[in-house]
Structure formats: C-alpha cells, structure tokens
Amino acid sequence: MRALSIQQPWAWAILHGKPVENRTWPVRHMGPFLIHTGKKFDREGYVWLLKNRKLLTEDIPHPDQFKMGGVIGRSNIVDCVDRHPSPFFFGPWGFVLKDSQPVDFIPCKGKLGFFEVKIGDKHRVECGLCKQIRKEQEKCQIF
C-alpha cells in the first residue's frame, strides 16, 4: 500500500484532528495511504501544536513519546487544494484528509514522496491492518 512520510509531531496530529497535510507539490493520488513517520522531529511544529492544542482531539505527548521510523496510521486523501479554512493549512498545497486512524506501529524505512510499504510475510499474515488492506485491494482497482 502507498505510504507518505510525515515528520512528527504532524503525523500524530493527523490522527488527532489535523485535517490537511501541507506539501510543496500537488497530489494526483486520491484514496487510502499509510502514515509513515521519519526519524526527524519538528520542534517548531511541536511548539505550534502546544500553542494550538485546542484544535486537537487529544493532549499532545512529550516529544520522547512519539513513535518514529515506521507506519503509525492510515488516512484517505479526498482532495488537493491551494486554500483551506483550517488553521493547519500552511500551503502551498494541502492534501485534505478524512477517516484518519492509528494502526499498530510497523517499523520500516521511509522515502521522499509516496512509496510502497514492503512488509515481511510473517508480519503480513498476523497483522489486522494487512488483512484489511488485502480485502480493500480485492475490491479496489487502484492497487
């Protein structure tokens, strides 16, 4: 399944009320994707989230509590815009997100842009997320 690397704490924020992901490039891919976290942490972003914590559905964890270097969730891109009313929109492009939800942490390397997550066979057999992805792939022509 396609994934996108997003720095913490922004990846966490998507799972807790952030409705738009900012990028410098527009997206053509609409639909489901996995939320991957890199190993870098955006400290300025963390301060911004602390100042705007009322926009989120949960209290923000301490910086050392964020999962890094793997998949932490999934979401759906429903639109790509150059304007959005959310205070989370900084532009120039925003991927409008819907149905974001956490998943059990899956450690894996990330890449720039969208990339395919390659998960080992043993994990795929046991993981509920992977079972769900397989069901979606059977129904969907995107994959």
Backbone as JSON, one array per atom type, in Angstrom:
{
  "sequence": "MRALSIQQPWAWAILHGKPVENRTWPVRHMGPFLIHTGKKFDREGYVWLLKNRKLLTEDIPHPDQFKMGGVIGRSNIVDCVDRHPSPFFFGPWGFVLKDSQPVDFIPCKGKLGFFEVKIGDKHRVECGLCKQIRKEQEKCQIF",
  "N": [[0.85, -1.18, 0.0], [0.4, 2.3, -0.6], [2.4, 4.8, 0.97], [3.16, 7.74, 2.92], [5.74, 9.71, 4.11], [5.76, 11.59, 7.02], [6.76, 14.14, 9.12], [7.12, 13.84, 12.67], [5.78, 16.11, 15.04], [3.6, 16.15, 13.37], [2.52, 13.94, 11.99], [1.36, 12.47, 14.08], [-0.52, 14.41, 14.82], [-2.29, 14.36, 12.65], [-3.69, 12.04, 13.19], [-5.13, 12.89, 15.28], [-6.92, 14.97, 14.77], [-5.93, 16.85, 12.86], [-6.76, 18.09, 9.78], [-5.59, 18.39, 7.26], [-2.75, 17.89, 5.2], [0.24, 19.51, 4.57], [2.08, 20.33, 1.67], [4.69, 20.99, -0.77], [4.06, 20.37, -3.29], [1.49, 19.33, -5.59], [-0.93, 16.64, -5.32], [-1.8, 13.71, -7.13], [-2.79, 11.28, -6.53], [-5.6, 10.06, -5.1], [-7.34, 8.77, -2.3], [-6.79, 5.9, -0.12], [-3.94, 5.81, 2.13], [-0.9, 5.01, 3.88], [0.32, 6.36, 6.93], [3.45, 7.31, 7.48], [6.16, 7.77, 9.7], [9.06, 9.68, 9.77], [12.46, 9.83, 10.99], [13.1, 12.28, 11.95], [12.3, 15.06, 14.05], [10.04, 17.69, 14.29], [10.63, 20.37, 16.0], [9.81, 23.07, 16.12], [7.27, 22.8, 15.03], [6.12, 21.28, 17.04], [5.99, 23.14, 19.14], [4.19, 24.94, 17.96], [1.91, 23.29, 17.85], [1.49, 22.92, 20.62], [0.76, 25.53, 21.33], [-1.62, 25.66, 19.96], [-3.27, 23.68, 20.91], [-5.98, 23.24, 21.38], [-7.13, 22.68, 18.98], [-6.86, 20.03, 18.58], [-7.81, 16.58, 19.22], [-6.84, 15.24, 21.37], [-4.57, 15.32, 24.2], [-1.26, 16.53, 23.73], [1.52, 14.42, 23.46], [4.67, 14.12, 25.29], [7.75, 15.03, 23.66], [9.56, 12.75, 23.57], [7.88, 10.59, 23.48], [6.78, 10.04, 21.04], [6.22, 7.83, 18.34], [8.62, 6.8, 15.97], [10.06, 6.39, 12.71], [8.52, 4.53, 11.18], [5.31, 3.05, 10.24], [2.41, 4.57, 11.49], [-0.26, 5.0, 11.18], [-3.27, 5.36, 9.16], [-4.94, 6.96, 6.42], [-7.2, 8.83, 4.3], [-6.87, 10.52, 1.29], [-8.84, 13.03, 0.12], [-9.01, 15.29, -1.37], [-7.09, 17.83, -3.08], [-5.82, 20.91, -2.42], [-5.34, 24.5, -2.86], [-6.04, 26.32, -1.04], [-7.45, 26.44, 2.22], [-9.73, 26.38, 4.95], [-8.8, 25.56, 7.44], [-6.77, 26.12, 10.34], [-4.51, 24.61, 10.27], [-3.62, 24.6, 7.7], [-0.94, 25.53, 5.76], [0.04, 25.6, 3.27], [2.07, 25.5, 0.22], [0.32, 23.68, -1.02], [-2.37, 21.57, -0.04], [-3.24, 18.44, 1.2], [-6.29, 17.17, 1.59], [-7.64, 15.43, 4.25], [-9.35, 12.48, 5.38], [-11.07, 10.27, 7.61], [-8.9, 9.41, 9.23], [-6.88, 7.2, 11.08], [-5.27, 5.5, 13.82], [-2.8, 2.85, 13.63], [-1.33, -0.28, 14.64], [2.09, 0.06, 15.39], [4.38, -0.19, 12.74], [7.53, -0.86, 12.06], [9.58, 0.56, 9.56], [11.54, 1.65, 6.73], [11.42, 4.92, 5.34], [10.7, 7.04, 2.45], [11.17, 9.78, 0.13], [8.3, 11.55, -1.0], [5.42, 9.68, -2.2], [5.48, 6.19, -1.47], [5.81, 2.63, -1.79], [4.97, 0.47, 0.82], [6.84, -2.12, 2.05], [6.34, -5.0, 3.64], [7.33, -7.63, 5.77], [6.59, -11.17, 5.2], [5.78, -12.73, 7.49], [4.82, -10.78, 9.22], [2.72, -9.76, 7.64], [0.89, -11.88, 7.61], [-0.01, -11.98, 10.25], [-0.97, -9.45, 10.92], [-3.65, -7.28, 11.54], [-4.18, -4.89, 10.14], [-2.92, -5.39, 7.68], [-4.5, -7.52, 6.77], [-6.9, -6.15, 6.42], [-6.11, -4.35, 4.41], [-5.61, -6.17, 2.32], [-8.24, -7.06, 1.82], [-9.39, -4.65, 0.92], [-7.85, -4.26, -1.37], [-8.72, -6.33, -2.97], [-11.22, -5.4, -3.66], [-10.72, -2.98, -4.88], [-9.57, -1.17, -7.7], [-7.31, 0.38, -7.77], [-4.99, -0.64, -6.59]],
  "CA": [[0.0, 0.0, 0.0], [1.16, 3.54, -0.65], [2.65, 5.49, 2.24], [3.77, 9.05, 2.83], [6.47, 10.06, 5.33], [5.36, 12.86, 7.6], [7.52, 14.34, 10.36], [6.43, 14.02, 13.93], [4.53, 15.61, 15.58], [2.5, 16.34, 12.42], [1.87, 12.65, 11.71], [0.5, 12.23, 15.24], [-1.62, 15.38, 14.77], [-3.28, 13.88, 11.68], [-4.5, 11.03, 13.85], [-5.85, 13.52, 16.4], [-7.71, 16.13, 14.38], [-5.37, 17.69, 11.78], [-7.5, 17.64, 8.59], [-4.91, 18.67, 6.0], [-1.29, 17.74, 5.2], [0.84, 20.52, 3.71], [3.18, 19.94, 0.8], [5.07, 21.98, -1.78], [3.66, 19.81, -4.58], [0.13, 18.78, -5.58], [-1.03, 15.18, -5.39], [-2.78, 13.15, -8.07], [-3.32, 10.07, -5.9], [-6.66, 10.21, -4.1], [-7.67, 7.49, -1.7], [-6.1, 5.5, 1.11], [-2.48, 5.73, 2.21], [-0.37, 4.8, 5.22], [1.05, 7.48, 7.5], [4.78, 6.88, 7.93], [6.92, 8.82, 10.38], [10.5, 9.62, 9.63], [13.2, 9.86, 12.26], [13.32, 13.67, 12.36], [11.22, 15.63, 14.83], [9.89, 19.13, 14.04], [10.46, 21.03, 17.31], [8.98, 24.27, 15.92], [5.91, 22.3, 14.86], [5.65, 20.87, 18.36], [5.64, 24.37, 19.86], [2.96, 25.43, 17.33], [0.81, 22.44, 18.32], [1.23, 23.25, 22.02], [0.03, 26.8, 21.36], [-2.91, 25.47, 19.31], [-3.72, 22.34, 21.34], [-7.45, 23.12, 21.36], [-7.53, 22.19, 17.66], [-6.65, 18.59, 18.56], [-8.77, 15.79, 19.99], [-6.14, 14.61, 22.49], [-3.4, 16.05, 24.69], [-0.03, 16.24, 22.98], [2.52, 13.73, 24.28], [6.03, 14.65, 25.4], [8.48, 14.66, 22.43], [10.19, 11.42, 23.56], [6.85, 9.56, 23.45], [6.3, 9.85, 19.68], [6.79, 6.73, 17.55], [9.37, 7.33, 14.84], [10.68, 5.39, 11.85], [7.61, 3.46, 10.77], [3.91, 3.38, 9.98], [1.62, 4.74, 12.71], [-1.68, 5.19, 10.91], [-3.74, 5.38, 7.78], [-5.88, 8.03, 6.15], [-7.65, 8.92, 2.92], [-6.8, 11.84, 0.65], [-10.1, 13.24, -0.6], [-8.89, 16.46, -2.24], [-5.83, 18.56, -3.05], [-6.28, 22.3, -2.52], [-4.35, 25.56, -2.63], [-6.62, 27.11, 0.05], [-8.26, 25.62, 3.13], [-10.05, 27.2, 6.12], [-8.19, 25.04, 8.66], [-5.53, 26.77, 10.8], [-3.41, 23.7, 9.97], [-3.18, 24.78, 6.32], [0.13, 26.49, 5.55], [0.27, 25.6, 1.84], [1.2, 25.98, -0.85], [-0.7, 22.68, -1.34], [-2.89, 20.83, 1.1], [-3.95, 17.19, 0.94], [-7.4, 17.12, 2.53], [-7.66, 14.07, 4.78], [-10.58, 12.01, 6.01], [-11.05, 8.92, 8.19], [-7.57, 9.07, 9.73], [-6.94, 6.34, 12.27], [-3.99, 4.88, 14.16], [-2.62, 1.41, 13.47], [-0.18, -0.76, 15.4], [3.34, 0.53, 14.81], [5.08, -1.1, 11.83], [8.8, -0.22, 11.72], [10.06, 0.42, 8.19], [12.21, 2.83, 6.21], [10.61, 5.79, 4.5], [11.29, 7.65, 1.26], [10.54, 11.03, -0.24], [7.09, 11.37, -1.8], [4.71, 8.44, -1.91], [6.27, 4.99, -1.71], [5.14, 1.39, -1.4], [5.48, -0.15, 2.05], [7.13, -3.54, 1.91], [6.29, -5.58, 4.98], [7.66, -9.05, 5.72], [5.49, -12.14, 5.12], [5.29, -13.12, 8.81], [4.01, -9.66, 9.7], [1.51, -9.67, 6.82], [-0.03, -12.94, 8.0], [-0.53, -11.74, 11.59], [-1.4, -8.07, 11.14], [-5.02, -6.95, 11.19], [-4.16, -3.87, 9.11], [-2.6, -6.02, 6.4], [-5.69, -8.27, 6.36], [-7.84, -5.15, 5.93], [-5.59, -3.86, 3.13], [-5.86, -7.2, 1.31], [-9.67, -7.02, 1.48], [-9.6, -3.45, 0.11], [-7.2, -4.45, -2.66], [-9.58, -7.21, -3.76], [-12.36, -4.62, -4.13], [-10.32, -1.73, -5.47], [-8.74, -1.29, -8.9], [-6.13, 1.25, -7.64], [-3.8, -1.39, -6.15]],
  "C": [[0.89, 1.24, 0.0], [1.27, 4.16, 0.73], [3.26, 6.84, 1.94], [4.46, 9.33, 4.16], [6.09, 11.47, 5.75], [6.1, 13.01, 8.92], [6.59, 14.35, 11.56], [6.69, 15.45, 14.38], [3.34, 15.73, 14.63], [1.78, 15.03, 12.09], [0.91, 12.29, 12.84], [-0.73, 13.13, 15.18], [-2.7, 14.97, 13.76], [-4.22, 12.87, 12.33], [-5.36, 11.61, 14.97], [-6.46, 14.86, 16.01], [-7.16, 17.03, 13.29], [-5.99, 17.23, 10.45], [-6.79, 17.82, 7.25], [-3.4, 18.51, 6.19], [-0.71, 18.69, 4.17], [2.02, 19.96, 2.93], [3.51, 21.07, -0.17], [4.64, 21.54, -3.17], [2.23, 19.26, -4.47], [0.16, 17.26, -5.69], [-2.07, 14.79, -6.43], [-3.48, 11.94, -7.46], [-4.37, 10.45, -4.86], [-6.93, 8.82, -3.54], [-6.79, 7.17, -0.52], [-4.58, 5.52, 0.99], [-2.11, 5.5, 3.67], [0.41, 6.03, 5.66], [2.34, 6.94, 8.11], [5.45, 8.05, 8.62], [8.4, 8.61, 10.13], [11.16, 9.65, 11.0], [13.53, 11.27, 12.72], [12.07, 14.18, 13.08], [11.2, 17.14, 14.62], [9.59, 19.84, 15.36], [9.61, 22.31, 17.2], [7.52, 23.88, 15.75], [5.3, 21.87, 16.18], [5.21, 22.08, 19.17], [4.34, 24.94, 19.29], [1.76, 24.61, 17.81], [0.48, 22.71, 19.78], [0.41, 24.54, 22.14], [-1.39, 26.66, 20.81], [-3.56, 24.15, 19.71], [-5.22, 22.17, 21.31], [-7.97, 22.64, 20.01], [-7.48, 20.67, 17.59], [-7.64, 17.87, 19.46], [-8.15, 15.13, 21.22], [-4.99, 15.5, 22.95], [-2.15, 15.6, 23.95], [0.98, 15.55, 23.89], [3.84, 14.5, 24.35], [6.81, 14.21, 24.15], [9.09, 13.26, 22.42], [9.17, 10.28, 23.53], [6.31, 9.29, 22.04], [6.98, 8.66, 19.03], [7.45, 7.33, 16.32], [9.95, 6.18, 14.03], [9.78, 4.23, 11.48], [6.2, 3.97, 10.55], [3.17, 3.47, 11.31], [0.12, 4.86, 12.44], [-2.0, 5.09, 9.43], [-4.75, 6.49, 7.64], [-6.3, 7.94, 4.69], [-7.5, 10.35, 2.44], [-8.07, 11.99, -0.18], [-10.05, 14.46, -1.52], [-7.48, 17.02, -2.11], [-6.18, 20.01, -3.35], [-5.12, 23.28, -2.37], [-4.87, 26.58, -1.62], [-7.43, 26.16, 0.92], [-8.52, 26.46, 4.38], [-9.38, 26.74, 7.42], [-6.95, 25.85, 9.05], [-4.3, 25.88, 10.54], [-2.89, 23.89, 8.54], [-2.15, 25.9, 6.24], [0.49, 26.59, 4.07], [1.72, 25.35, 1.46], [0.12, 24.97, -1.28], [-1.13, 21.95, -0.08], [-3.61, 19.58, 0.64], [-5.03, 17.1, 2.01], [-7.62, 15.67, 2.93], [-8.98, 13.74, 5.45], [-10.35, 10.6, 6.55], [-9.65, 8.49, 8.65], [-7.7, 8.24, 11.0], [-5.58, 5.72, 12.54], [-3.99, 3.39, 13.83], [-1.46, 1.0, 14.38], [1.09, -0.38, 14.65], [4.0, -0.56, 13.97], [6.41, -0.43, 11.47], [9.19, -0.48, 10.27], [10.7, 1.73, 7.75], [11.25, 3.62, 5.34], [11.38, 6.28, 3.29], [10.62, 8.99, 1.04], [9.33, 10.74, -1.12], [6.35, 10.11, -1.36], [5.6, 7.25, -2.25], [5.46, 3.78, -1.26], [5.79, 0.83, -0.15], [5.65, -1.64, 1.78], [7.24, -4.11, 3.32], [6.52, -7.07, 4.86], [6.45, -9.97, 5.77], [4.92, -12.51, 6.48], [4.4, -12.02, 9.37], [2.67, -9.63, 8.96], [0.46, -10.69, 7.24], [-0.73, -12.6, 9.31], [-1.2, -10.38, 11.78], [-2.82, -7.82, 10.65], [-5.09, -5.89, 10.11], [-3.89, -4.48, 7.74], [-3.77, -6.84, 5.87], [-6.72, -7.31, 5.78], [-7.4, -4.62, 4.56], [-5.85, -4.88, 2.04], [-7.32, -7.21, 0.88], [-9.97, -5.82, 0.59], [-9.01, -3.62, -1.28], [-8.04, -5.36, -3.56], [-10.74, -6.44, -4.37], [-11.96, -3.44, -5.01], [-9.38, -1.95, -6.66], [-7.46, -0.44, -8.83], [-4.87, 0.42, -7.4], [-3.36, -2.41, -7.18]]
}
